[in-house]
Amino acid sequence: MAIVDKPWVRLALNIVGFLSNCYGFSVIGVFPPGIGYGGIFQFLTMIGLSVATLAFALKILRFAVPGALESLYRHVAYVATPMEGLITLLYWPMVLYNRDLLADQEMPFELPLTLDMALHLWPAILLWIDFLVFDAEFKRSKAHVFTIYVFTIIYLGWSTYCFSRNGFWVYPFLAEFSTVGRATFFMCCGNVCAFMYEAGAYLHSKLHVPPSIKTKKTQ
């Protein structure tokens, strides 16, 4: 049973998340040209935003059609949540420490606060609230963790390929690593994402105790 059993509140939360993401896409669509092969989808932020937007859309769809696209929903929603958590965890300390870690000095990097939060904060917060407060259907699965690691390897390959085409890393700090160091960094990020999934699953199990177990404890 959900902690807050109010479907309309959950629907409103996911509509806000979906519209916030759409706002992010609409504004970032005018990103300065010349960022190279792969465009905005070189950025982990934009890939994560795409997955999160699909997750919000599926949640809204399932409000109208309960149980729709079950398998797709479980993989997208339960991977998007820790992924957005990782993006937020990586982004804000780096940008507060030194923005040049995330964008070349020749490319202006001054995002309006509303856009910055739409890209790097609200998706994580809204997905985690929905997951921990409203989602009583979650079941931990090794397939979700496997998907996280597969994505990690694919993104490492994708960013490396974009570098081979463009001659620069989309995130300047990646240039400071050796090949082995860069791969290690990516795998560490994958581990952090998997840990966030497992921690979220554990917390979810404590918050969403099945009614049968609650009844036994009160007897």
C-alpha positions as CSV (number, residue, x, y, z in Angstrom):
1,M,0.0,0.0,0.0
2,A,1.3,3.5,-0.9
3,I,2.2,5.8,2.0
4,V,0.0,8.4,0.5
5,D,-2.9,6.7,-1.2
6,K,-4.1,9.6,-3.3
7,P,-3.8,8.8,-7.1
8,W,-4.7,12.4,-8.1
9,V,-1.8,13.8,-6.1
10,R,0.5,11.3,-7.7
11,L,-0.8,12.2,-11.2
12,A,-0.3,15.9,-10.5
13,L,3.3,15.1,-9.4
14,N,4.1,13.3,-12.6
15,I,2.5,15.9,-14.8
16,V,4.6,18.5,-13.1
17,G,7.7,16.3,-13.7
18,F,6.8,15.7,-17.4
19,L,6.1,19.4,-18.1
20,S,9.3,20.5,-16.3
21,N,11.3,18.1,-18.5
22,C,9.6,19.4,-21.6
23,Y,10.5,22.9,-20.6
24,G,14.1,21.8,-20.3
25,F,14.1,20.2,-23.7
26,S,12.4,23.2,-25.3
27,V,15.0,25.7,-24.0
28,I,18.1,23.5,-24.4
29,G,17.0,22.9,-28.0
30,V,18.4,26.3,-28.9
31,F,21.8,25.2,-27.5
32,P,24.7,26.9,-29.4
33,P,25.7,25.0,-32.6
34,G,29.1,23.5,-32.9
35,I,29.1,21.2,-29.9
36,G,30.1,18.4,-32.3
37,Y,28.9,14.9,-33.3
38,G,26.2,13.6,-31.0
39,G,24.8,17.1,-30.2
40,I,23.1,17.5,-26.9
41,F,22.9,13.7,-26.5
42,Q,26.6,13.6,-25.8
43,F,25.6,14.9,-22.3
44,L,24.6,12.4,-19.7
45,T,22.1,15.1,-18.4
46,M,20.2,15.0,-21.7
47,I,20.2,11.2,-21.9
48,G,19.0,11.0,-18.3
49,L,16.3,13.7,-19.0
50,S,15.1,11.6,-22.0
51,V,14.7,8.5,-19.8
52,A,13.1,10.5,-17.0
53,T,10.6,12.1,-19.4
54,L,9.6,8.7,-20.7
55,A,9.2,7.5,-17.1
56,F,6.9,10.4,-16.3
57,A,4.9,9.8,-19.5
58,L,4.5,6.1,-18.6
59,K,3.4,6.9,-15.1
60,I,0.7,9.3,-16.5
61,L,-0.4,6.7,-19.1
62,R,-0.7,4.1,-16.3
63,F,-3.0,6.4,-14.4
64,A,-5.4,6.2,-17.4
65,V,-4.7,2.6,-18.3
66,P,-3.6,0.7,-15.2
67,G,-1.0,-1.9,-15.8
68,A,-0.1,-0.6,-19.3
69,L,3.3,-1.5,-20.7
70,E,4.3,-3.2,-17.5
71,S,7.7,-4.5,-18.4
72,L,8.8,-1.3,-20.1
73,Y,7.6,0.8,-17.2
74,R,9.5,-1.2,-14.6
75,H,12.8,-1.0,-16.5
76,V,12.4,2.7,-17.4
77,A,11.0,4.0,-14.1
78,Y,13.3,2.0,-11.8
79,V,16.4,2.8,-13.7
80,A,15.6,6.5,-14.4
81,T,15.2,7.2,-10.6
82,P,18.8,6.2,-9.5
83,M,20.2,7.6,-12.8
84,E,18.7,11.0,-12.1
85,G,19.9,10.8,-8.5
86,L,23.5,10.1,-9.8
87,I,23.3,13.1,-12.3
88,T,22.2,15.4,-9.5
89,L,24.9,14.1,-7.1
90,L,27.6,14.6,-9.7
91,Y,26.5,17.9,-11.2
92,W,26.0,20.2,-8.3
93,P,29.3,19.7,-6.4
94,M,31.2,20.0,-9.7
95,V,29.3,23.2,-10.9
96,L,29.7,24.8,-7.5
97,Y,33.4,24.0,-7.3
98,N,34.4,24.8,-10.9
99,R,32.0,25.2,-13.9
100,D,35.0,24.7,-16.2
101,L,34.9,21.0,-15.3
102,L,31.7,20.6,-17.2
103,A,32.0,22.9,-20.1
104,D,34.9,24.2,-22.3
105,Q,35.9,27.8,-21.5
106,E,35.2,28.8,-25.1
107,M,31.6,27.7,-24.7
108,P,29.5,30.0,-22.4
109,F,28.0,28.0,-19.5
110,E,25.6,30.2,-17.7
111,L,22.2,28.4,-17.4
112,P,19.3,30.4,-15.9
113,L,18.5,28.9,-12.5
114,T,15.0,27.8,-13.6
115,L,16.6,25.8,-16.5
116,D,19.4,24.5,-14.4
117,M,17.0,23.1,-11.8
118,A,14.7,21.7,-14.6
119,L,17.7,19.8,-16.0
120,H,19.7,18.8,-12.9
121,L,17.4,18.8,-9.8
122,W,13.6,18.5,-10.3
123,P,13.8,15.2,-12.3
124,A,15.6,13.5,-9.4
125,I,13.5,15.0,-6.6
126,L,10.2,14.2,-8.3
127,L,11.1,10.7,-9.4
128,W,12.4,9.8,-5.9
129,I,9.3,11.3,-4.2
130,D,7.0,9.3,-6.5
131,F,9.0,6.1,-5.9
132,L,9.3,6.4,-2.1
133,V,5.9,7.9,-1.4
134,F,3.4,6.7,-4.0
135,D,4.8,3.6,-5.7
136,A,3.6,0.5,-3.8
137,E,4.2,-1.8,-6.8
138,F,8.0,-1.8,-6.8
139,K,9.8,-5.1,-6.6
140,R,13.6,-5.2,-6.4
141,S,15.1,-6.9,-9.5
142,K,18.6,-7.9,-10.5
143,A,17.6,-7.0,-14.0
144,H,17.4,-3.3,-13.0
145,V,20.9,-3.4,-11.6
146,F,22.1,-5.2,-14.8
147,T,20.5,-2.5,-16.9
148,I,22.4,0.2,-14.9
149,Y,25.7,-1.5,-15.7
150,V,24.9,-2.1,-19.3
151,F,24.0,1.6,-19.7
152,T,27.3,2.6,-18.0
153,I,29.3,0.6,-20.5
154,I,27.3,1.9,-23.5
155,Y,27.7,5.5,-22.4
156,L,31.4,5.0,-21.9
157,G,31.6,3.7,-25.5
158,W,29.3,6.4,-26.8
159,S,31.3,9.3,-25.2
160,T,34.5,7.7,-26.4
161,Y,33.2,7.5,-29.9
162,C,32.0,11.1,-29.8
163,F,35.5,12.1,-28.7
164,S,37.0,10.2,-31.6
165,R,34.8,12.2,-34.0
166,N,35.0,15.6,-32.3
167,G,38.5,15.6,-30.9
168,F,37.3,16.8,-27.5
169,W,35.4,15.4,-24.5
170,V,32.0,16.8,-24.0
171,Y,32.9,17.1,-20.3
172,P,36.4,18.7,-20.1
173,F,37.3,16.9,-16.8
174,L,37.3,13.6,-18.7
175,A,40.4,14.7,-20.6
176,E,42.3,14.6,-17.3
177,F,42.0,10.9,-17.1
178,S,44.0,8.1,-18.7
179,T,42.0,5.6,-20.7
180,V,42.1,3.2,-17.7
181,G,41.3,6.0,-15.3
182,R,38.4,7.1,-17.4
183,A,36.9,3.6,-17.6
184,T,37.4,3.3,-13.8
185,F,35.6,6.6,-13.2
186,F,32.6,5.4,-15.3
187,M,32.4,2.1,-13.5
188,C,32.6,3.9,-10.2
189,C,29.7,6.0,-11.3
190,G,27.8,2.8,-12.3
191,N,28.5,1.4,-8.8
192,V,27.2,4.6,-7.2
193,C,24.1,4.4,-9.3
194,A,23.6,0.7,-8.4
195,F,24.1,1.6,-4.7
196,M,21.4,4.3,-5.0
197,Y,19.1,1.7,-6.5
198,E,19.8,-0.8,-3.7
199,A,19.5,1.9,-1.0
200,G,16.2,3.1,-2.5
201,A,14.9,-0.5,-2.6
202,Y,15.8,-1.1,1.0
203,L,14.2,2.2,2.1
204,H,11.1,1.4,0.0
205,S,10.8,-2.0,1.7
206,K,10.7,-0.3,5.1
207,L,8.2,2.4,4.0
208,H,5.8,0.1,2.1
209,V,5.2,-2.8,4.5
210,P,2.6,-5.3,3.2
211,P,-0.7,-5.2,5.1
212,S,-0.3,-8.9,6.1
213,I,3.0,-8.2,7.8
214,K,1.6,-5.1,9.6
215,T,-1.3,-7.2,10.8
216,K,1.0,-9.9,12.2
217,K,3.1,-7.3,14.1
218,T,0.0,-5.9,15.8
219,Q,-1.3,-9.2,16.9
